[in-house]
Amino acid sequence: MWKPGTDFTAMRCLTHPLLKRLFTLSLRRVPGGLSQSKSPILSPKWSSLRQSCGARPGLVTATDVVNYWQKVFETNGIPEARESSECIVSFVLGAKTFQSLNSKSLHAPLTAVQQEQIQQLSNKRLERMPVQYVLGEWDFQDLTLKMKPPVFIPRPETEDLVSLVVEEESQKHEKNSGLCFPVPVPHPVILEIGCGSGAIALSLLCKLPQAATPGEDPHPPP
């Protein structure tokens, strides 16, 4: 059973008010990011998909498959059944989200290869593997990060942390530019301890290219 944790970081640029703002942010759930107690898996019959969807032979659409796997996940007690199904299908179709698929993609028949890919990924989700590990990647800020155990899965509130750091740096520059005699602002040095996937450091470098972001992890992935 997978138990992804939360990034633990130490950043020297954080001030006490900033930390207080971070801790007051409401937590948001990540699809499949938390595991629940494992129960027996009810093996789905993939051949019954067309019958359950009412589709003609060979005409199984993305919408049909999402609805089908949602029912399978719900039957097996998989958390966020709908979100999990949508994430897997949209990933196979090359889209970031299921909602971003156009009408043609939603109703076009899936190929045998696409159906097989969805089957394999969904079987992993049935074993309660988090969606991020199932897909092997996950979006964080403007980046797409590779995800595999034992690297911790970045959580939404970690994205909020990055936004707060970027906001504080922007405010420093705004205050300095408003002075009659602006003084040079040193480039920020941000230390990340327990960097895991490197999500924080990488996203900060993208948004603050002048920053230095050394990272350290006591247990680097193999």
PyMOL CGO cylinders between C-alpha atoms (Angstrom):
from pymol import cmd
from pymol.cgo import CYLINDER

trace = [
    CYLINDER, 0.00, 0.00, 0.00, 1.46, 3.31, -1.06, 0.3, 1, 1, 1, 1, 1, 1,
    CYLINDER, 1.46, 3.31, -1.06, 1.73, 6.05, 1.50, 0.3, 1, 1, 1, 1, 1, 1,
    CYLINDER, 1.73, 6.05, 1.50, 3.03, 9.19, -0.20, 0.3, 1, 1, 1, 1, 1, 1,
    CYLINDER, 3.03, 9.19, -0.20, 4.04, 11.86, 2.24, 0.3, 1, 1, 1, 1, 1, 1,
    CYLINDER, 4.04, 11.86, 2.24, 4.29, 15.59, 2.23, 0.3, 1, 1, 1, 1, 1, 1,
    CYLINDER, 4.29, 15.59, 2.23, 7.33, 17.61, 1.20, 0.3, 1, 1, 1, 1, 1, 1,
    CYLINDER, 7.33, 17.61, 1.20, 9.27, 18.85, 4.21, 0.3, 1, 1, 1, 1, 1, 1,
    CYLINDER, 9.27, 18.85, 4.21, 11.24, 21.97, 3.35, 0.3, 1, 1, 1, 1, 1, 1,
    CYLINDER, 11.24, 21.97, 3.35, 13.23, 24.69, 5.03, 0.3, 1, 1, 1, 1, 1, 1,
    CYLINDER, 13.23, 24.69, 5.03, 13.55, 28.00, 3.21, 0.3, 1, 1, 1, 1, 1, 1,
    CYLINDER, 13.55, 28.00, 3.21, 15.64, 30.81, 4.57, 0.3, 1, 1, 1, 1, 1, 1,
    CYLINDER, 15.64, 30.81, 4.57, 13.69, 33.46, 2.65, 0.3, 1, 1, 1, 1, 1, 1,
    CYLINDER, 13.69, 33.46, 2.65, 10.47, 32.65, 4.53, 0.3, 1, 1, 1, 1, 1, 1,
    CYLINDER, 10.47, 32.65, 4.53, 9.50, 35.12, 7.21, 0.3, 1, 1, 1, 1, 1, 1,
    CYLINDER, 9.50, 35.12, 7.21, 7.24, 34.44, 10.16, 0.3, 1, 1, 1, 1, 1, 1,
    CYLINDER, 7.24, 34.44, 10.16, 4.16, 36.22, 8.68, 0.3, 1, 1, 1, 1, 1, 1,
    CYLINDER, 4.16, 36.22, 8.68, 4.62, 34.20, 5.50, 0.3, 1, 1, 1, 1, 1, 1,
    CYLINDER, 4.62, 34.20, 5.50, 4.63, 30.94, 7.42, 0.3, 1, 1, 1, 1, 1, 1,
    CYLINDER, 4.63, 30.94, 7.42, 1.47, 31.98, 9.24, 0.3, 1, 1, 1, 1, 1, 1,
    CYLINDER, 1.47, 31.98, 9.24, -0.24, 32.62, 5.91, 0.3, 1, 1, 1, 1, 1, 1,
    CYLINDER, -0.24, 32.62, 5.91, 0.86, 29.24, 4.63, 0.3, 1, 1, 1, 1, 1, 1,
    CYLINDER, 0.86, 29.24, 4.63, -0.42, 27.36, 7.65, 0.3, 1, 1, 1, 1, 1, 1,
    CYLINDER, -0.42, 27.36, 7.65, -3.83, 29.01, 7.37, 0.3, 1, 1, 1, 1, 1, 1,
    CYLINDER, -3.83, 29.01, 7.37, -4.33, 27.87, 3.79, 0.3, 1, 1, 1, 1, 1, 1,
    CYLINDER, -4.33, 27.87, 3.79, -7.09, 25.33, 3.37, 0.3, 1, 1, 1, 1, 1, 1,
    CYLINDER, -7.09, 25.33, 3.37, -5.93, 21.86, 2.34, 0.3, 1, 1, 1, 1, 1, 1,
    CYLINDER, -5.93, 21.86, 2.34, -7.07, 20.45, -0.95, 0.3, 1, 1, 1, 1, 1, 1,
    CYLINDER, -7.07, 20.45, -0.95, -7.13, 16.79, -1.78, 0.3, 1, 1, 1, 1, 1, 1,
    CYLINDER, -7.13, 16.79, -1.78, -5.14, 15.28, -4.60, 0.3, 1, 1, 1, 1, 1, 1,
    CYLINDER, -5.14, 15.28, -4.60, -6.85, 12.45, -6.54, 0.3, 1, 1, 1, 1, 1, 1,
    CYLINDER, -6.85, 12.45, -6.54, -5.40, 9.19, -5.33, 0.3, 1, 1, 1, 1, 1, 1,
    CYLINDER, -5.40, 9.19, -5.33, -2.83, 10.93, -3.17, 0.3, 1, 1, 1, 1, 1, 1,
    CYLINDER, -2.83, 10.93, -3.17, -3.96, 9.16, -0.01, 0.3, 1, 1, 1, 1, 1, 1,
    CYLINDER, -3.96, 9.16, -0.01, -4.34, 5.45, 0.46, 0.3, 1, 1, 1, 1, 1, 1,
    CYLINDER, -4.34, 5.45, 0.46, -7.09, 3.73, 2.37, 0.3, 1, 1, 1, 1, 1, 1,
    CYLINDER, -7.09, 3.73, 2.37, -7.22, 0.27, 3.89, 0.3, 1, 1, 1, 1, 1, 1,
    CYLINDER, -7.22, 0.27, 3.89, -7.00, -2.36, 1.24, 0.3, 1, 1, 1, 1, 1, 1,
    CYLINDER, -7.00, -2.36, 1.24, -9.97, -4.59, 0.48, 0.3, 1, 1, 1, 1, 1, 1,
    CYLINDER, -9.97, -4.59, 0.48, -10.37, -7.44, -2.02, 0.3, 1, 1, 1, 1, 1, 1,
    CYLINDER, -10.37, -7.44, -2.02, -10.31, -6.34, -5.65, 0.3, 1, 1, 1, 1, 1, 1,
    CYLINDER, -10.31, -6.34, -5.65, -13.31, -7.28, -7.74, 0.3, 1, 1, 1, 1, 1, 1,
    CYLINDER, -13.31, -7.28, -7.74, -11.74, -8.07, -11.10, 0.3, 1, 1, 1, 1, 1, 1,
    CYLINDER, -11.74, -8.07, -11.10, -13.56, -6.22, -13.90, 0.3, 1, 1, 1, 1, 1, 1,
    CYLINDER, -13.56, -6.22, -13.90, -14.55, -8.00, -17.08, 0.3, 1, 1, 1, 1, 1, 1,
    CYLINDER, -14.55, -8.00, -17.08, -13.19, -5.75, -19.81, 0.3, 1, 1, 1, 1, 1, 1,
    CYLINDER, -13.19, -5.75, -19.81, -15.18, -7.66, -22.39, 0.3, 1, 1, 1, 1, 1, 1,
    CYLINDER, -15.18, -7.66, -22.39, -18.37, -6.50, -20.71, 0.3, 1, 1, 1, 1, 1, 1,
    CYLINDER, -18.37, -6.50, -20.71, -17.52, -2.83, -21.26, 0.3, 1, 1, 1, 1, 1, 1,
    CYLINDER, -17.52, -2.83, -21.26, -19.39, -2.54, -24.55, 0.3, 1, 1, 1, 1, 1, 1,
    CYLINDER, -19.39, -2.54, -24.55, -22.46, -4.16, -23.04, 0.3, 1, 1, 1, 1, 1, 1,
    CYLINDER, -22.46, -4.16, -23.04, -22.42, -1.97, -19.93, 0.3, 1, 1, 1, 1, 1, 1,
    CYLINDER, -22.42, -1.97, -19.93, -21.96, 1.14, -22.06, 0.3, 1, 1, 1, 1, 1, 1,
    CYLINDER, -21.96, 1.14, -22.06, -24.51, 0.11, -24.65, 0.3, 1, 1, 1, 1, 1, 1,
    CYLINDER, -24.51, 0.11, -24.65, -21.97, 0.68, -27.40, 0.3, 1, 1, 1, 1, 1, 1,
    CYLINDER, -21.97, 0.68, -27.40, -21.82, -1.07, -30.75, 0.3, 1, 1, 1, 1, 1, 1,
    CYLINDER, -21.82, -1.07, -30.75, -18.91, -3.48, -31.34, 0.3, 1, 1, 1, 1, 1, 1,
    CYLINDER, -18.91, -3.48, -31.34, -15.66, -1.55, -31.77, 0.3, 1, 1, 1, 1, 1, 1,
    CYLINDER, -15.66, -1.55, -31.77, -17.20, 1.79, -30.83, 0.3, 1, 1, 1, 1, 1, 1,
    CYLINDER, -17.20, 1.79, -30.83, -16.12, 2.40, -27.26, 0.3, 1, 1, 1, 1, 1, 1,
    CYLINDER, -16.12, 2.40, -27.26, -15.58, 6.10, -26.56, 0.3, 1, 1, 1, 1, 1, 1,
    CYLINDER, -15.58, 6.10, -26.56, -13.62, 8.00, -23.92, 0.3, 1, 1, 1, 1, 1, 1,
    CYLINDER, -13.62, 8.00, -23.92, -16.85, 8.91, -22.15, 0.3, 1, 1, 1, 1, 1, 1,
    CYLINDER, -16.85, 8.91, -22.15, -17.92, 5.25, -22.11, 0.3, 1, 1, 1, 1, 1, 1,
    CYLINDER, -17.92, 5.25, -22.11, -14.61, 4.16, -20.60, 0.3, 1, 1, 1, 1, 1, 1,
    CYLINDER, -14.61, 4.16, -20.60, -14.59, 6.87, -17.94, 0.3, 1, 1, 1, 1, 1, 1,
    CYLINDER, -14.59, 6.87, -17.94, -18.08, 5.89, -16.82, 0.3, 1, 1, 1, 1, 1, 1,
    CYLINDER, -18.08, 5.89, -16.82, -17.17, 2.20, -16.85, 0.3, 1, 1, 1, 1, 1, 1,
    CYLINDER, -17.17, 2.20, -16.85, -14.01, 2.53, -14.76, 0.3, 1, 1, 1, 1, 1, 1,
    CYLINDER, -14.01, 2.53, -14.76, -15.70, 4.92, -12.39, 0.3, 1, 1, 1, 1, 1, 1,
    CYLINDER, -15.70, 4.92, -12.39, -18.18, 2.14, -11.56, 0.3, 1, 1, 1, 1, 1, 1,
    CYLINDER, -18.18, 2.14, -11.56, -15.38, -0.41, -11.21, 0.3, 1, 1, 1, 1, 1, 1,
    CYLINDER, -15.38, -0.41, -11.21, -13.42, 1.87, -8.87, 0.3, 1, 1, 1, 1, 1, 1,
    CYLINDER, -13.42, 1.87, -8.87, -16.52, 2.64, -6.81, 0.3, 1, 1, 1, 1, 1, 1,
    CYLINDER, -16.52, 2.64, -6.81, -17.33, -1.07, -6.52, 0.3, 1, 1, 1, 1, 1, 1,
    CYLINDER, -17.33, -1.07, -6.52, -13.82, -1.71, -5.20, 0.3, 1, 1, 1, 1, 1, 1,
    CYLINDER, -13.82, -1.71, -5.20, -13.85, 1.27, -2.82, 0.3, 1, 1, 1, 1, 1, 1,
    CYLINDER, -13.85, 1.27, -2.82, -11.17, 3.24, -4.67, 0.3, 1, 1, 1, 1, 1, 1,
    CYLINDER, -11.17, 3.24, -4.67, -11.07, 6.88, -3.48, 0.3, 1, 1, 1, 1, 1, 1,
    CYLINDER, -11.07, 6.88, -3.48, -11.91, 9.65, -5.99, 0.3, 1, 1, 1, 1, 1, 1,
    CYLINDER, -11.91, 9.65, -5.99, -13.29, 7.11, -8.46, 0.3, 1, 1, 1, 1, 1, 1,
    CYLINDER, -13.29, 7.11, -8.46, -14.45, 9.64, -11.05, 0.3, 1, 1, 1, 1, 1, 1,
    CYLINDER, -14.45, 9.64, -11.05, -11.30, 11.76, -10.84, 0.3, 1, 1, 1, 1, 1, 1,
    CYLINDER, -11.30, 11.76, -10.84, -9.09, 8.68, -11.10, 0.3, 1, 1, 1, 1, 1, 1,
    CYLINDER, -9.09, 8.68, -11.10, -10.92, 7.42, -14.18, 0.3, 1, 1, 1, 1, 1, 1,
    CYLINDER, -10.92, 7.42, -14.18, -10.80, 10.82, -15.88, 0.3, 1, 1, 1, 1, 1, 1,
    CYLINDER, -10.80, 10.82, -15.88, -7.09, 11.27, -15.14, 0.3, 1, 1, 1, 1, 1, 1,
    CYLINDER, -7.09, 11.27, -15.14, -6.20, 7.90, -16.64, 0.3, 1, 1, 1, 1, 1, 1,
    CYLINDER, -6.20, 7.90, -16.64, -8.29, 8.28, -19.79, 0.3, 1, 1, 1, 1, 1, 1,
    CYLINDER, -8.29, 8.28, -19.79, -7.17, 11.84, -20.47, 0.3, 1, 1, 1, 1, 1, 1,
    CYLINDER, -7.17, 11.84, -20.47, -3.53, 10.80, -19.96, 0.3, 1, 1, 1, 1, 1, 1,
    CYLINDER, -3.53, 10.80, -19.96, -3.83, 8.03, -22.56, 0.3, 1, 1, 1, 1, 1, 1,
    CYLINDER, -3.83, 8.03, -22.56, -5.46, 10.49, -24.96, 0.3, 1, 1, 1, 1, 1, 1,
    CYLINDER, -5.46, 10.49, -24.96, -2.64, 12.99, -24.46, 0.3, 1, 1, 1, 1, 1, 1,
    CYLINDER, -2.64, 12.99, -24.46, -4.69, 15.63, -22.63, 0.3, 1, 1, 1, 1, 1, 1,
    CYLINDER, -4.69, 15.63, -22.63, -3.95, 17.37, -19.34, 0.3, 1, 1, 1, 1, 1, 1,
    CYLINDER, -3.95, 17.37, -19.34, -7.53, 17.05, -18.10, 0.3, 1, 1, 1, 1, 1, 1,
    CYLINDER, -7.53, 17.05, -18.10, -10.64, 15.21, -19.20, 0.3, 1, 1, 1, 1, 1, 1,
    CYLINDER, -10.64, 15.21, -19.20, -12.49, 18.53, -19.34, 0.3, 1, 1, 1, 1, 1, 1,
    CYLINDER, -12.49, 18.53, -19.34, -10.01, 19.86, -21.92, 0.3, 1, 1, 1, 1, 1, 1,
    CYLINDER, -10.01, 19.86, -21.92, -10.96, 17.16, -24.45, 0.3, 1, 1, 1, 1, 1, 1,
    CYLINDER, -10.96, 17.16, -24.45, -13.14, 18.44, -27.28, 0.3, 1, 1, 1, 1, 1, 1,
    CYLINDER, -13.14, 18.44, -27.28, -16.40, 16.83, -28.32, 0.3, 1, 1, 1, 1, 1, 1,
    CYLINDER, -16.40, 16.83, -28.32, -14.74, 14.91, -31.15, 0.3, 1, 1, 1, 1, 1, 1,
    CYLINDER, -14.74, 14.91, -31.15, -12.19, 13.32, -28.80, 0.3, 1, 1, 1, 1, 1, 1,
    CYLINDER, -12.19, 13.32, -28.80, -14.87, 12.45, -26.25, 0.3, 1, 1, 1, 1, 1, 1,
    CYLINDER, -14.87, 12.45, -26.25, -17.06, 10.60, -28.73, 0.3, 1, 1, 1, 1, 1, 1,
    CYLINDER, -17.06, 10.60, -28.73, -14.50, 9.15, -31.14, 0.3, 1, 1, 1, 1, 1, 1,
    CYLINDER, -14.50, 9.15, -31.14, -13.99, 5.35, -30.88, 0.3, 1, 1, 1, 1, 1, 1,
    CYLINDER, -13.99, 5.35, -30.88, -10.90, 4.36, -28.91, 0.3, 1, 1, 1, 1, 1, 1,
    CYLINDER, -10.90, 4.36, -28.91, -8.32, 2.16, -30.58, 0.3, 1, 1, 1, 1, 1, 1,
    CYLINDER, -8.32, 2.16, -30.58, -7.46, -1.28, -29.25, 0.3, 1, 1, 1, 1, 1, 1,
    CYLINDER, -7.46, -1.28, -29.25, -4.09, 0.05, -28.11, 0.3, 1, 1, 1, 1, 1, 1,
    CYLINDER, -4.09, 0.05, -28.11, -5.71, 2.91, -26.17, 0.3, 1, 1, 1, 1, 1, 1,
    CYLINDER, -5.71, 2.91, -26.17, -8.16, 0.53, -24.51, 0.3, 1, 1, 1, 1, 1, 1,
    CYLINDER, -8.16, 0.53, -24.51, -5.30, -1.77, -23.49, 0.3, 1, 1, 1, 1, 1, 1,
    CYLINDER, -5.30, -1.77, -23.49, -3.32, 1.15, -22.04, 0.3, 1, 1, 1, 1, 1, 1,
    CYLINDER, -3.32, 1.15, -22.04, -6.33, 2.28, -20.02, 0.3, 1, 1, 1, 1, 1, 1,
    CYLINDER, -6.33, 2.28, -20.02, -6.85, -1.30, -18.81, 0.3, 1, 1, 1, 1, 1, 1,
    CYLINDER, -6.85, -1.30, -18.81, -3.25, -1.59, -17.59, 0.3, 1, 1, 1, 1, 1, 1,
    CYLINDER, -3.25, -1.59, -17.59, -3.22, 1.77, -15.81, 0.3, 1, 1, 1, 1, 1, 1,
    CYLINDER, -3.22, 1.77, -15.81, -6.63, 1.17, -14.25, 0.3, 1, 1, 1, 1, 1, 1,
    CYLINDER, -6.63, 1.17, -14.25, -5.48, -2.18, -12.90, 0.3, 1, 1, 1, 1, 1, 1,
    CYLINDER, -5.48, -2.18, -12.90, -2.67, -0.37, -11.06, 0.3, 1, 1, 1, 1, 1, 1,
    CYLINDER, -2.67, -0.37, -11.06, -5.20, 2.07, -9.60, 0.3, 1, 1, 1, 1, 1, 1,
    CYLINDER, -5.20, 2.07, -9.60, -7.29, -0.92, -8.46, 0.3, 1, 1, 1, 1, 1, 1,
    CYLINDER, -7.29, -0.92, -8.46, -4.28, -1.90, -6.35, 0.3, 1, 1, 1, 1, 1, 1,
    CYLINDER, -4.28, -1.90, -6.35, -4.63, 1.52, -4.69, 0.3, 1, 1, 1, 1, 1, 1,
    CYLINDER, -4.63, 1.52, -4.69, -1.52, 2.94, -6.26, 0.3, 1, 1, 1, 1, 1, 1,
    CYLINDER, -1.52, 2.94, -6.26, -1.86, 6.77, -6.27, 0.3, 1, 1, 1, 1, 1, 1,
    CYLINDER, -1.86, 6.77, -6.27, -2.78, 8.24, -9.63, 0.3, 1, 1, 1, 1, 1, 1,
    CYLINDER, -2.78, 8.24, -9.63, 0.49, 10.18, -9.73, 0.3, 1, 1, 1, 1, 1, 1,
    CYLINDER, 0.49, 10.18, -9.73, 2.48, 6.92, -9.63, 0.3, 1, 1, 1, 1, 1, 1,
    CYLINDER, 2.48, 6.92, -9.63, 0.08, 5.22, -12.04, 0.3, 1, 1, 1, 1, 1, 1,
    CYLINDER, 0.08, 5.22, -12.04, 0.66, 7.92, -14.66, 0.3, 1, 1, 1, 1, 1, 1,
    CYLINDER, 0.66, 7.92, -14.66, 4.34, 8.32, -13.83, 0.3, 1, 1, 1, 1, 1, 1,
    CYLINDER, 4.34, 8.32, -13.83, 4.05, 12.11, -13.86, 0.3, 1, 1, 1, 1, 1, 1,
    CYLINDER, 4.05, 12.11, -13.86, 2.15, 14.99, -12.30, 0.3, 1, 1, 1, 1, 1, 1,
    CYLINDER, 2.15, 14.99, -12.30, 1.79, 18.73, -12.94, 0.3, 1, 1, 1, 1, 1, 1,
    CYLINDER, 1.79, 18.73, -12.94, 3.20, 21.15, -10.40, 0.3, 1, 1, 1, 1, 1, 1,
    CYLINDER, 3.20, 21.15, -10.40, 2.89, 24.87, -11.09, 0.3, 1, 1, 1, 1, 1, 1,
    CYLINDER, 2.89, 24.87, -11.09, 3.99, 25.17, -14.74, 0.3, 1, 1, 1, 1, 1, 1,
    CYLINDER, 3.99, 25.17, -14.74, 6.07, 21.99, -14.70, 0.3, 1, 1, 1, 1, 1, 1,
    CYLINDER, 6.07, 21.99, -14.70, 5.36, 18.33, -15.41, 0.3, 1, 1, 1, 1, 1, 1,
    CYLINDER, 5.36, 18.33, -15.41, 7.37, 16.21, -12.99, 0.3, 1, 1, 1, 1, 1, 1,
    CYLINDER, 7.37, 16.21, -12.99, 8.25, 12.54, -13.25, 0.3, 1, 1, 1, 1, 1, 1,
    CYLINDER, 8.25, 12.54, -13.25, 6.71, 10.57, -10.39, 0.3, 1, 1, 1, 1, 1, 1,
    CYLINDER, 6.71, 10.57, -10.39, 7.75, 7.17, -9.07, 0.3, 1, 1, 1, 1, 1, 1,
    CYLINDER, 7.75, 7.17, -9.07, 8.11, 5.61, -5.63, 0.3, 1, 1, 1, 1, 1, 1,
    CYLINDER, 8.11, 5.61, -5.63, 9.64, 6.40, -3.19, 0.3, 1, 1, 1, 1, 1, 1,
    CYLINDER, 9.64, 6.40, -3.19, 9.61, 10.08, -4.19, 0.3, 1, 1, 1, 1, 1, 1,
    CYLINDER, 9.61, 10.08, -4.19, 6.95, 11.99, -2.24, 0.3, 1, 1, 1, 1, 1, 1,
    CYLINDER, 6.95, 11.99, -2.24, 4.08, 13.37, -4.27, 0.3, 1, 1, 1, 1, 1, 1,
    CYLINDER, 4.08, 13.37, -4.27, 3.95, 17.20, -4.24, 0.3, 1, 1, 1, 1, 1, 1,
    CYLINDER, 3.95, 17.20, -4.24, 0.73, 18.42, -2.69, 0.3, 1, 1, 1, 1, 1, 1,
    CYLINDER, 0.73, 18.42, -2.69, -1.41, 21.41, -3.73, 0.3, 1, 1, 1, 1, 1, 1,
    CYLINDER, -1.41, 21.41, -3.73, -0.49, 23.38, -0.60, 0.3, 1, 1, 1, 1, 1, 1,
    CYLINDER, -0.49, 23.38, -0.60, 3.17, 23.06, -1.66, 0.3, 1, 1, 1, 1, 1, 1,
    CYLINDER, 3.17, 23.06, -1.66, 2.23, 24.96, -4.82, 0.3, 1, 1, 1, 1, 1, 1,
    CYLINDER, 2.23, 24.96, -4.82, 0.77, 27.65, -2.55, 0.3, 1, 1, 1, 1, 1, 1,
    CYLINDER, 0.77, 27.65, -2.55, 4.10, 27.80, -0.74, 0.3, 1, 1, 1, 1, 1, 1,
    CYLINDER, 4.10, 27.80, -0.74, 5.94, 28.48, -4.01, 0.3, 1, 1, 1, 1, 1, 1,
    CYLINDER, 5.94, 28.48, -4.01, 3.42, 31.20, -4.93, 0.3, 1, 1, 1, 1, 1, 1,
    CYLINDER, 3.42, 31.20, -4.93, 3.91, 32.89, -1.56, 0.3, 1, 1, 1, 1, 1, 1,
    CYLINDER, 3.91, 32.89, -1.56, 7.69, 32.91, -1.94, 0.3, 1, 1, 1, 1, 1, 1,
    CYLINDER, 7.69, 32.91, -1.94, 7.44, 34.38, -5.45, 0.3, 1, 1, 1, 1, 1, 1,
    CYLINDER, 7.44, 34.38, -5.45, 4.95, 36.98, -4.18, 0.3, 1, 1, 1, 1, 1, 1,
    CYLINDER, 4.95, 36.98, -4.18, 7.27, 38.04, -1.37, 0.3, 1, 1, 1, 1, 1, 1,
    CYLINDER, 7.27, 38.04, -1.37, 10.22, 38.44, -3.73, 0.3, 1, 1, 1, 1, 1, 1,
    CYLINDER, 10.22, 38.44, -3.73, 8.10, 40.54, -6.08, 0.3, 1, 1, 1, 1, 1, 1,
    CYLINDER, 8.10, 40.54, -6.08, 7.06, 42.80, -3.21, 0.3, 1, 1, 1, 1, 1, 1,
    CYLINDER, 7.06, 42.80, -3.21, 10.70, 43.33, -2.25, 0.3, 1, 1, 1, 1, 1, 1,
    CYLINDER, 10.70, 43.33, -2.25, 11.52, 44.53, -5.75, 0.3, 1, 1, 1, 1, 1, 1,
    CYLINDER, 11.52, 44.53, -5.75, 8.45, 46.78, -5.90, 0.3, 1, 1, 1, 1, 1, 1,
    CYLINDER, 8.45, 46.78, -5.90, 9.37, 48.46, -2.61, 0.3, 1, 1, 1, 1, 1, 1,
    CYLINDER, 9.37, 48.46, -2.61, 12.94, 48.99, -3.76, 0.3, 1, 1, 1, 1, 1, 1,
    CYLINDER, 12.94, 48.99, -3.76, 11.92, 50.47, -7.12, 0.3, 1, 1, 1, 1, 1, 1,
    CYLINDER, 11.92, 50.47, -7.12, 9.74, 53.01, -5.30, 0.3, 1, 1, 1, 1, 1, 1,
    CYLINDER, 9.74, 53.01, -5.30, 12.69, 54.47, -3.41, 0.3, 1, 1, 1, 1, 1, 1,
    CYLINDER, 12.69, 54.47, -3.41, 14.29, 57.75, -4.47, 0.3, 1, 1, 1, 1, 1, 1,
    CYLINDER, 14.29, 57.75, -4.47, 17.64, 56.00, -4.48, 0.3, 1, 1, 1, 1, 1, 1,
    CYLINDER, 17.64, 56.00, -4.48, 17.10, 52.32, -5.16, 0.3, 1, 1, 1, 1, 1, 1,
    CYLINDER, 17.10, 52.32, -5.16, 19.66, 49.99, -3.65, 0.3, 1, 1, 1, 1, 1, 1,
    CYLINDER, 19.66, 49.99, -3.65, 20.83, 46.75, -5.21, 0.3, 1, 1, 1, 1, 1, 1,
    CYLINDER, 20.83, 46.75, -5.21, 18.67, 43.83, -4.12, 0.3, 1, 1, 1, 1, 1, 1,
    CYLINDER, 18.67, 43.83, -4.12, 20.71, 40.66, -3.55, 0.3, 1, 1, 1, 1, 1, 1,
    CYLINDER, 20.71, 40.66, -3.55, 19.64, 37.58, -5.44, 0.3, 1, 1, 1, 1, 1, 1,
    CYLINDER, 19.64, 37.58, -5.44, 17.66, 35.25, -3.17, 0.3, 1, 1, 1, 1, 1, 1,
    CYLINDER, 17.66, 35.25, -3.17, 19.24, 32.06, -1.92, 0.3, 1, 1, 1, 1, 1, 1,
    CYLINDER, 19.24, 32.06, -1.92, 16.60, 29.45, -1.12, 0.3, 1, 1, 1, 1, 1, 1,
    CYLINDER, 16.60, 29.45, -1.12, 17.57, 26.21, 0.57, 0.3, 1, 1, 1, 1, 1, 1,
    CYLINDER, 17.57, 26.21, 0.57, 15.26, 23.22, 0.20, 0.3, 1, 1, 1, 1, 1, 1,
    CYLINDER, 15.26, 23.22, 0.20, 15.83, 20.38, 2.66, 0.3, 1, 1, 1, 1, 1, 1,
    CYLINDER, 15.83, 20.38, 2.66, 14.19, 17.08, 1.80, 0.3, 1, 1, 1, 1, 1, 1,
    CYLINDER, 14.19, 17.08, 1.80, 13.78, 18.06, -1.84, 0.3, 1, 1, 1, 1, 1, 1,
    CYLINDER, 13.78, 18.06, -1.84, 12.23, 14.77, -2.98, 0.3, 1, 1, 1, 1, 1, 1,
    CYLINDER, 12.23, 14.77, -2.98, 11.06, 15.34, -6.56, 0.3, 1, 1, 1, 1, 1, 1,
    CYLINDER, 11.06, 15.34, -6.56, 12.69, 18.78, -6.61, 0.3, 1, 1, 1, 1, 1, 1,
    CYLINDER, 12.69, 18.78, -6.61, 9.32, 20.37, -7.32, 0.3, 1, 1, 1, 1, 1, 1,
    CYLINDER, 9.32, 20.37, -7.32, 9.87, 23.44, -5.13, 0.3, 1, 1, 1, 1, 1, 1,
    CYLINDER, 9.87, 23.44, -5.13, 13.38, 24.26, -6.31, 0.3, 1, 1, 1, 1, 1, 1,
    CYLINDER, 13.38, 24.26, -6.31, 12.59, 23.68, -9.98, 0.3, 1, 1, 1, 1, 1, 1,
    CYLINDER, 12.59, 23.68, -9.98, 9.43, 25.78, -9.97, 0.3, 1, 1, 1, 1, 1, 1,
    CYLINDER, 9.43, 25.78, -9.97, 11.19, 28.59, -8.09, 0.3, 1, 1, 1, 1, 1, 1,
    CYLINDER, 11.19, 28.59, -8.09, 14.00, 28.60, -10.64, 0.3, 1, 1, 1, 1, 1, 1,
    CYLINDER, 14.00, 28.60, -10.64, 11.43, 28.93, -13.43, 0.3, 1, 1, 1, 1, 1, 1,
    CYLINDER, 11.43, 28.93, -13.43, 9.76, 31.90, -11.76, 0.3, 1, 1, 1, 1, 1, 1,
    CYLINDER, 9.76, 31.90, -11.76, 12.90, 33.43, -10.15, 0.3, 1, 1, 1, 1, 1, 1,
    CYLINDER, 12.90, 33.43, -10.15, 15.73, 32.64, -12.59, 0.3, 1, 1, 1, 1, 1, 1,
    CYLINDER, 15.73, 32.64, -12.59, 18.09, 34.93, -10.66, 0.3, 1, 1, 1, 1, 1, 1,
    CYLINDER, 18.09, 34.93, -10.66, 17.70, 32.84, -7.50, 0.3, 1, 1, 1, 1, 1, 1,
    CYLINDER, 17.70, 32.84, -7.50, 20.02, 30.15, -6.22, 0.3, 1, 1, 1, 1, 1, 1,
    CYLINDER, 20.02, 30.15, -6.22, 18.13, 27.09, -4.97, 0.3, 1, 1, 1, 1, 1, 1,
    CYLINDER, 18.13, 27.09, -4.97, 20.42, 24.45, -3.49, 0.3, 1, 1, 1, 1, 1, 1,
    CYLINDER, 20.42, 24.45, -3.49, 18.63, 21.32, -2.35, 0.3, 1, 1, 1, 1, 1, 1,
    CYLINDER, 18.63, 21.32, -2.35, 19.50, 18.44, -0.06, 0.3, 1, 1, 1, 1, 1, 1,
    CYLINDER, 19.50, 18.44, -0.06, 17.81, 15.11, 0.48, 0.3, 1, 1, 1, 1, 1, 1,
    CYLINDER, 17.81, 15.11, 0.48, 19.01, 12.60, 3.10, 0.3, 1, 1, 1, 1, 1, 1,
    CYLINDER, 19.01, 12.60, 3.10, 17.46, 9.75, 1.12, 0.3, 1, 1, 1, 1, 1, 1,
    CYLINDER, 17.46, 9.75, 1.12, 17.92, 10.42, -2.61, 0.3, 1, 1, 1, 1, 1, 1,
    CYLINDER, 17.92, 10.42, -2.61, 15.99, 8.09, -4.93, 0.3, 1, 1, 1, 1, 1, 1,
    CYLINDER, 15.99, 8.09, -4.93, 17.96, 5.18, -6.41, 0.3, 1, 1, 1, 1, 1, 1,
]
cmd.load_cgo(trace, "trace")
